Amino acid sequence: MATEIINERLLYPSYEIIGGEKIMAPAPTLDHSDIIGRIHFLFVNYFLTHKNGYVYHDNVDVHLSEDNLYKPDLCVVLKSNEQILANRKAIHGAPDMVVEVLSYSTRKNDLTVKKDIYEVQGVREYWIVNPWDKSVTVYLLRDGKYFLDDVYILLDEKNLALLDDEERATVKNEIPVSIVDGLIIPLDFVFSWGY
């Protein structure tokens, strides 16, 4: 049984199409998977209560255009946009929000080409999660262009101690999700390990 699964994975490995070029998608690391799982968990809980959207993670095909088939680490589709889920096999159109977790092999595309395509296709909110410095860079779409909303960084006690009172007051430990009302993502939950 395990051999069959391994052989199937070798025959049909995960890939994206970026600008018409087929790019193999590496398997996520444990940290990467944990981060996405935690963000997914918070969205699932929110949508169970509010019933106004859907959240998908890892390996869901998102068809943005003929030359661009992406597998975002996490994407959110609101009920008002659910026509892009019509065939229930893949997403055909721009999700309302996309989250990508940087890895050494995907970093360049996540920060450049994919960001540009998400912008052109109308993804309203784009998060880039950096697991190494425990930060989340948030871009919001306004008038068809992304602007940098903020960079949220989880600082440890040692780094917080280096800040004066005024600087400490500006530290943001929670990320408000702009596409829905009332959902706040705490950085210390996103970047914690284990339970």
N, C-alpha and C positions, 0 to 999 in steps of 0.2 A: 504494500500500500504506500509506504513512504517513498519507495523508488518511483512509483507511478507519479506521485505529486512532484517529486524533483524533476523527472523527465518532462512533465507537462510545463513546469516553470521554465525549463531550458528551451522548450519549443515555443512557448508564448511568453517571453519575458516582458516585463513592464517597460513601456516606452512613452515618450511624448513626441509630438511633431512641432518643432519650433521653426517658423519661417520656411516650412516645407522640408526641413531636414529631420530625419528620425534620430532621436537621442534616447539612449537607454537610460531608464530611471533606476538609480540604485536603491536597494532596500534601506529603509530607515534604520538609524542607530537606536539603541534603547532610550537615550536621552531625547532624541527627536520624537520618537513614538510616545514617550511619556508626556512631553510638552503638548503635542497635538491632542492626546487623549484627555488631558486636563481641560484644555480650551473647549474641546468637543463636549465634555461633560457639562460645563457651565452653560453652553448654548442649548443642549438637550433639556436641561432643567428649566431654562427660561421658556423654551418653546412648549414644553409640557403644560406650563401655566398659561402662557399668552396665546398659544395656538395660532401664531401668525407667521410661521416660517419652518424651514427645514435646514438641517446641517449635515454635511457629508465630509468624510475625511479619507485620506490615503487611497489612491488608486481608482477614483471615480473619474471617468472620462468627461472632460469639459471641451466641447467643440465650439471654439470661438470664431473660427473662420476656416476656409478650405485648407489653408496652410498652417493652422495652429490648433493642435489637439493637446491640451494640457491635463495634467493630473495634479491639481493643487493639493497641498497638505491638508487644507481644510477650506471648504467653501460654504457659504450661506445663501440660500434662496428664500426670499420672502414670499408670502402667499400672493401678494400683488404681482409677482413675477413668475408664478408657478407654471405658466405656459411653457417655459423652457425645460420643464420636466415631463413633458407630454408623453413621451414613449416609455418612461420609467426604466430605461436601460442606461441612459447617459444624459448629461446636461447639454442642451443645444442652445447656446446663447450665453450672455454674461451673467454670472452670479452677482448678487448684490454686494458680497464681500468675499475676499480671498485672503487666506493666511498661508505664507510660505515660511518654513523653518530653514535657515541657511545650513548648508553642509559644504564641505570643501569642494565637492564635485558639482554642486548646483548653484553655488554662490553667485558666480558671474551672471548667469542667465536670470536668476531671481531678482538681482539688483538692476538689470539693464533691459534686455530684450523682453522678458516676460512682463516686467513692470510697464514697459511702453505699450505692449499689446493689451494688457488689462486696462490701461488708461484709454486707449483708442476704442476698445470694445465697450467701455462704459461701466466697468466694475467700480461701484461707488466708494468702497473702502478697501484698502490694501494694507495688510500688516506684513512686515518682514521681521521675523523673530531671529535674534542672534543668540544661540545657546551659549556661546563662549563668554560674552560679556553680560549675559542676562538682560538683554534689552529688546524692546519692541519698537520699531519705527512705524508710525502710522501715517499713511497718505489718504487724503480725502479728495474726492472728485468734485470740482467746482467749475462750471462752465466748460466742461469737456477736458479739463487739465487737472492733474494731481498737484496738490500743494501739501507740503509737510505740515501735518497737524502737530506732531510732537514726537520726541524720542523718550520713551519711558524706560528707566534703568533701575533695576533692583540693586540697591547699594547695601553692602554688609555693614555691620556695626563699626568696623575699622574705618571704612571710607566715610561713613556718616560723621564719625568723630572728627574728621578733617575739615568739615564744613562749619561755618559760623552759623549763628541762629537765623540770619536772614536767608542764607543759602539753603539751610535745612528746611525752612518753611516752603521753599519752592519745589522740593522733591515730591514727585507724584508716584505713589505706590499702586495706583489703580488706573486702569484704562477704561474710559467710557466708550461703549460701542455706539457709534453715531447713527447707524442705520435702524436701530431699535431704541425704544425708550426704556430707561431704567436698568439696563444690563451693564454692570461694572465688572471688569476682569482684574482680580488682584494678582499683582506680580509674584508675591511670595507663594501663592498657590501654583501658578504656572511653572515656576522654576524650582519647586520643591521636589525631592526625590523620595519615592516610597510613599507610605501612608501613615 
